[in-house]
Amino acid sequence: MPEEREVEIPLDGERHGGSLGIPSRAQGLVLFAHGSGSSRFSPRNAFVASELRRHGVATLLFDLLTEREDRNYSTRFDIDLLTRRLVEAAAWTARQPEIGRLSLGLFGASTGAAAALKAAAVDERIRAVVSRGGRPDLAGEALPRVRAATLLVVGGEDDVVIELNRDAYARLQCTKEIRIVPGATHLFEEPGTLEEVARLAAHWFHRHLTPTPAAP
């Protein structure tokens, strides 16, 4: 397993800390958009990221908000702000020699999922999105404009969020899939449920980020 290293990403004039992990012969790069009240140190996202790297996908976990901003409840739900930061971070990756040419994917949780979908609607480099227990409904009018292959993963016991995801799914016009993980609540804390999220995400990104061989 490749070791992660700390990086700093300039976003809106501030330096945001991040953790970048690049496996050998990486087949793509996934940026993580965490949910409200979380950070790049989220153990759930860290676990999923480690599984993606094990499957040959580079990962970047970083803080969309500064510590001061994260203390403001309204800022946590400012989807436009989160989207702009995510697009800026994607642009930063394009300027880094090691990862600049990798195809991009986004993994979003909670409000981060809405930001990921809105970012995918405006950034053509983004080829795949996975939402874990997300709020894709908060992407609003951007949903029909998303062209990135999108996987929505929801816990089977997360009734309200299931309906919100189904409504958003109906508005998406891209390659899409929705998967319900039986027995899982919103945070996927039940045994084996987060492992299933990681498995689904790794398969989705491998499928949609791996370059297609050129025809002979």
C-alpha positions as CSV (number, residue, x, y, z in Angstrom):
1,M,0.0,0.0,0.0
2,P,1.4,3.4,-0.9
3,E,1.8,5.9,1.9
4,E,-0.2,9.0,2.0
5,R,1.5,12.4,2.1
6,E,0.3,15.7,3.3
7,V,-0.4,18.4,0.7
8,E,-1.7,22.0,0.8
9,I,-4.3,23.1,-1.7
10,P,-5.0,26.9,-2.2
11,L,-8.7,27.5,-2.1
12,D,-10.2,31.0,-2.0
13,G,-6.9,32.4,-0.8
14,E,-6.5,30.0,2.1
15,R,-4.3,26.9,2.4
16,H,-6.4,23.7,2.9
17,G,-4.7,20.6,4.2
18,G,-5.0,17.3,2.3
19,S,-3.8,13.8,2.2
20,L,-2.7,12.4,-1.2
21,G,-2.1,8.7,-1.9
22,I,-0.9,7.5,-5.3
23,P,-0.6,3.7,-5.9
24,S,1.7,2.5,-8.7
25,R,0.2,2.6,-12.1
26,A,-2.8,4.5,-10.8
27,Q,-5.9,4.2,-13.0
28,G,-7.6,7.4,-11.9
29,L,-7.8,9.9,-9.0
30,V,-10.8,10.3,-6.7
31,L,-11.3,13.5,-4.7
32,F,-13.3,13.1,-1.5
33,A,-16.0,15.7,-0.6
34,H,-16.9,15.1,3.1
35,G,-20.2,15.9,4.7
36,S,-21.2,18.6,7.1
37,G,-19.2,18.5,10.3
38,S,-16.6,16.1,9.0
39,S,-13.1,16.6,7.7
40,R,-10.3,14.8,5.8
41,F,-9.7,12.8,9.0
42,S,-13.1,11.1,8.7
43,P,-12.5,7.4,9.6
44,R,-15.2,6.3,7.2
45,N,-13.8,8.2,4.2
46,A,-10.3,7.2,5.2
47,F,-11.3,3.5,5.1
48,V,-13.0,3.9,1.6
49,A,-9.9,5.7,0.3
50,S,-7.6,3.0,1.5
51,E,-9.7,0.4,-0.3
52,L,-9.7,2.5,-3.5
53,R,-5.9,2.7,-3.4
54,R,-5.7,-1.0,-2.9
55,H,-7.6,-1.3,-6.2
56,G,-5.2,1.0,-8.0
57,V,-7.0,4.3,-7.7
58,A,-5.2,7.4,-6.3
59,T,-7.1,9.4,-3.6
60,L,-7.1,12.9,-2.3
61,L,-8.8,13.7,1.0
62,F,-8.9,17.4,1.9
63,D,-10.8,20.0,3.9
64,L,-13.4,21.9,1.9
65,L,-13.8,24.3,4.8
66,T,-11.4,26.0,7.1
67,E,-11.8,25.3,10.8
68,R,-13.4,28.7,11.3
69,E,-15.9,28.1,8.5
70,D,-16.7,24.7,9.7
71,R,-17.9,26.1,13.1
72,N,-20.6,28.0,11.2
73,Y,-23.6,25.7,10.7
74,S,-24.9,27.6,7.7
75,T,-21.5,27.4,5.9
76,R,-21.6,23.6,6.2
77,F,-24.7,23.7,4.0
78,D,-23.5,26.3,1.5
79,I,-23.5,23.9,-1.5
80,D,-22.4,26.6,-3.9
81,L,-19.3,27.3,-1.8
82,L,-18.5,23.6,-1.4
83,T,-18.9,23.1,-5.2
84,R,-16.6,26.0,-6.0
85,R,-13.9,24.7,-3.7
86,L,-14.2,21.2,-5.2
87,V,-13.9,22.6,-8.7
88,E,-10.8,24.6,-7.6
89,A,-9.3,21.5,-6.0
90,A,-9.8,19.5,-9.3
91,A,-8.1,22.3,-11.2
92,W,-5.2,22.1,-8.7
93,T,-4.8,18.4,-9.4
94,A,-4.5,19.2,-13.1
95,R,-1.4,21.2,-12.4
96,Q,0.4,18.5,-10.4
97,P,2.8,16.4,-12.5
98,E,2.2,13.1,-10.8
99,I,-1.6,13.2,-11.1
100,G,-2.4,15.9,-13.6
101,R,-3.3,13.4,-16.4
102,L,-5.4,11.0,-14.4
103,S,-9.1,10.8,-15.0
104,L,-11.1,12.2,-12.2
105,G,-13.8,10.8,-9.9
106,L,-15.5,12.3,-6.9
107,F,-16.7,10.5,-3.7
108,G,-19.2,12.5,-1.7
109,A,-20.9,12.0,1.6
110,S,-23.9,13.8,2.9
111,T,-23.8,17.5,1.7
112,G,-20.5,16.6,-0.1
113,A,-22.5,14.5,-2.5
114,A,-24.5,17.5,-3.7
115,A,-21.3,19.5,-4.2
116,A,-19.8,16.5,-6.1
117,L,-22.7,16.4,-8.5
118,K,-22.8,20.1,-9.0
119,A,-19.1,20.1,-9.7
120,A,-19.5,17.2,-12.2
121,A,-22.2,19.3,-14.0
122,V,-19.6,22.0,-14.8
123,D,-16.3,20.2,-15.0
124,E,-16.0,17.8,-17.9
125,R,-12.8,16.2,-16.5
126,I,-15.0,14.5,-13.9
127,R,-15.9,11.1,-15.2
128,A,-17.5,9.3,-12.2
129,V,-19.2,10.2,-9.0
130,V,-20.1,8.0,-6.0
131,S,-22.4,9.2,-3.2
132,R,-22.4,7.5,0.2
133,G,-25.5,8.3,2.2
134,G,-25.6,11.6,0.4
135,R,-28.0,14.4,-0.3
136,P,-28.0,14.5,-4.1
137,D,-31.3,16.3,-4.0
138,L,-29.4,19.4,-2.8
139,A,-27.7,19.6,-6.2
140,G,-31.1,20.9,-7.5
141,E,-31.2,22.1,-11.1
142,A,-27.7,20.8,-11.8
143,L,-28.8,17.2,-11.7
144,P,-30.0,16.9,-15.4
145,R,-26.7,18.4,-16.5
146,V,-24.4,15.8,-14.9
147,R,-22.7,13.6,-17.5
148,A,-20.3,11.7,-15.1
149,A,-21.4,8.1,-14.4
150,T,-23.1,8.4,-11.0
151,L,-23.6,5.7,-8.3
152,L,-25.9,6.5,-5.3
153,V,-25.3,4.2,-2.3
154,V,-27.8,4.5,0.6
155,G,-28.4,2.5,3.8
156,G,-31.4,0.3,3.8
157,E,-32.5,1.7,7.2
158,D,-32.1,5.3,6.1
159,D,-35.7,5.7,5.0
160,V,-35.9,9.5,4.4
161,V,-32.5,9.6,2.6
162,I,-33.6,6.7,0.4
163,E,-36.6,8.7,-0.9
164,L,-34.4,11.8,-1.5
165,N,-32.0,9.7,-3.4
166,R,-34.7,8.1,-5.5
167,D,-36.1,11.6,-6.4
168,A,-32.6,12.8,-7.4
169,Y,-31.9,9.5,-9.3
170,A,-35.0,10.2,-11.5
171,R,-33.6,13.6,-12.5
172,L,-30.2,12.3,-13.5
173,Q,-29.8,11.7,-17.2
174,C,-26.3,10.2,-17.1
175,T,-25.1,6.6,-16.7
176,K,-26.5,5.9,-13.3
177,E,-27.2,3.3,-10.6
178,I,-28.7,3.3,-7.1
179,R,-27.7,0.6,-4.6
180,I,-29.4,0.0,-1.2
181,V,-27.2,-1.6,1.4
182,P,-29.4,-3.9,3.6
183,G,-29.3,-3.2,7.3
184,A,-27.2,0.0,7.0
185,T,-28.2,3.2,8.7
186,H,-27.0,6.7,7.6
187,L,-23.4,6.4,8.8
188,F,-22.9,2.7,7.7
189,E,-21.7,1.8,11.2
190,E,-23.2,-1.7,11.1
191,P,-20.7,-4.6,10.6
192,G,-19.8,-5.2,6.9
193,T,-21.8,-2.2,5.6
194,L,-19.0,0.2,5.1
195,E,-17.0,-2.6,3.5
196,E,-19.8,-3.0,1.0
197,V,-19.7,0.7,0.2
198,A,-16.0,0.5,-0.4
199,R,-16.5,-2.5,-2.7
200,L,-19.2,-0.8,-4.7
201,A,-17.2,2.4,-5.0
202,A,-14.0,0.5,-6.1
203,H,-15.9,-1.4,-8.8
204,W,-17.6,1.8,-10.0
205,F,-14.4,3.9,-10.2
206,H,-12.4,1.0,-11.8
207,R,-15.1,0.7,-14.4
208,H,-15.5,4.3,-15.3
209,L,-12.0,5.8,-14.7
210,T,-9.9,3.1,-16.3
211,P,-8.8,4.2,-19.8
212,T,-10.5,2.3,-22.6
213,P,-7.9,0.6,-24.8
214,A,-7.6,2.1,-28.3
215,A,-9.1,0.1,-31.1
216,P,-6.5,-1.7,-33.3
